[in-house]
Amino acid sequence: TAPLFAPGEFGDIFLTADHEHSHPALGTSLNADDVAQEIAQACLQQGLQILVDVVLGRVATDAKLAASAPNWFGPVAPSGQRVDPRSSLRGGDAAYARFDDSAIAQQLAGWWIERLTRLIRAGVAGFGCEDPQLVPPIIWRQVIAAIRQSFPDCRFLAWTPGLDWPDIAGLRGVGFDAAFSSTAWWDGRASWFVEEHELLRGIGSVIGCPEAPFGSRLSRRPETFAGHRLPYRHMLLRAAATGDGLMVPMGFEFAADRDMDRRGGTPDDLAGAKANCSSGVVADIRDANALAHQLAEIG
């Protein structure tokens, strides 16, 4: 799931304003930890675990954390820490963590270790780490190692599509369990995909996406004919065959034609553009998961 925290005034779900309160779209007065616990318990009943996206590198400009510790943040990303153009964090409404200052970096690391620990105690099994290049590898290593001392099974996944090769290489050996490939953006021919894959293998497992999260829906591509499930099956099997697992964006299973919105959305946004192919897409997801399991056993 995207971050459960309350966003800033512009509504970007990846730019948090309050790390204690839950997102208002959840429709509850419970704090973020209690919401995480409720979701974790619901997942457990279905044999699932919850992983939550977190953003260590920046917050909303009106964030309570930035107001309480203004020296921790600056208006621009520290030198050399480029923002991924494919990221869900595009925009200028952010305050960037000052990891370039060693003393501040240690304070930020301590703050995040405590915050993530509370989420894990609430039942969160791991974290998707957005824009990991905004955090120095030495800090990632410190945060992940500290968490694993108490919670050895906690998983950390790095969102890596669009990062420069040096940024990806810098994530090796810091403790990440997995990284994400650029399957959804690949034309099926360009050799850069193989180069990227080799880099990602140095981090951990490689996870593929059949559709770009927060990108243009597959249903709106010219090559996707109305009611035709073949492009969905193709992208699912491509992701499964070239990686170790799948991350299927919400709404893909319904052949949704509305793009995911960084400001959230409603259940109606998941309505299938082609209801007659939705059931087939669900079956294709099942087949892709089975293929991923088979390949994992071979490997």
Buried (B, 14 or more C-beta within 10 A) or exposed (E): BBBBBBBBEBBBBBBBBBBBBBBEBBEEEBBBBEBBBBBBEEBEEEEEBBBBBBBBBBBBBBBBBBEEBEEBBBEEBBEEBBBBEBBBBBEEBBBBBBBBBEEBBEBBBEBBBEBBBBBBEBBBBBBBBBBBBBBBBBBBBBBBEBBBEEBEEBBBBBBBBBBEEEBBBBBBEBBBBBBBBBBBBBEEEEEEBEEBBEBBBEBBBBBBBBBBBBBEBBBEEEEBEEBBBEBBBBBBBBBBEBBBBBBBBBBBBBBBBBBBBBEBBEEEBBBBBBEEBBBBBBEBBEEBBEBBEEBEEEE
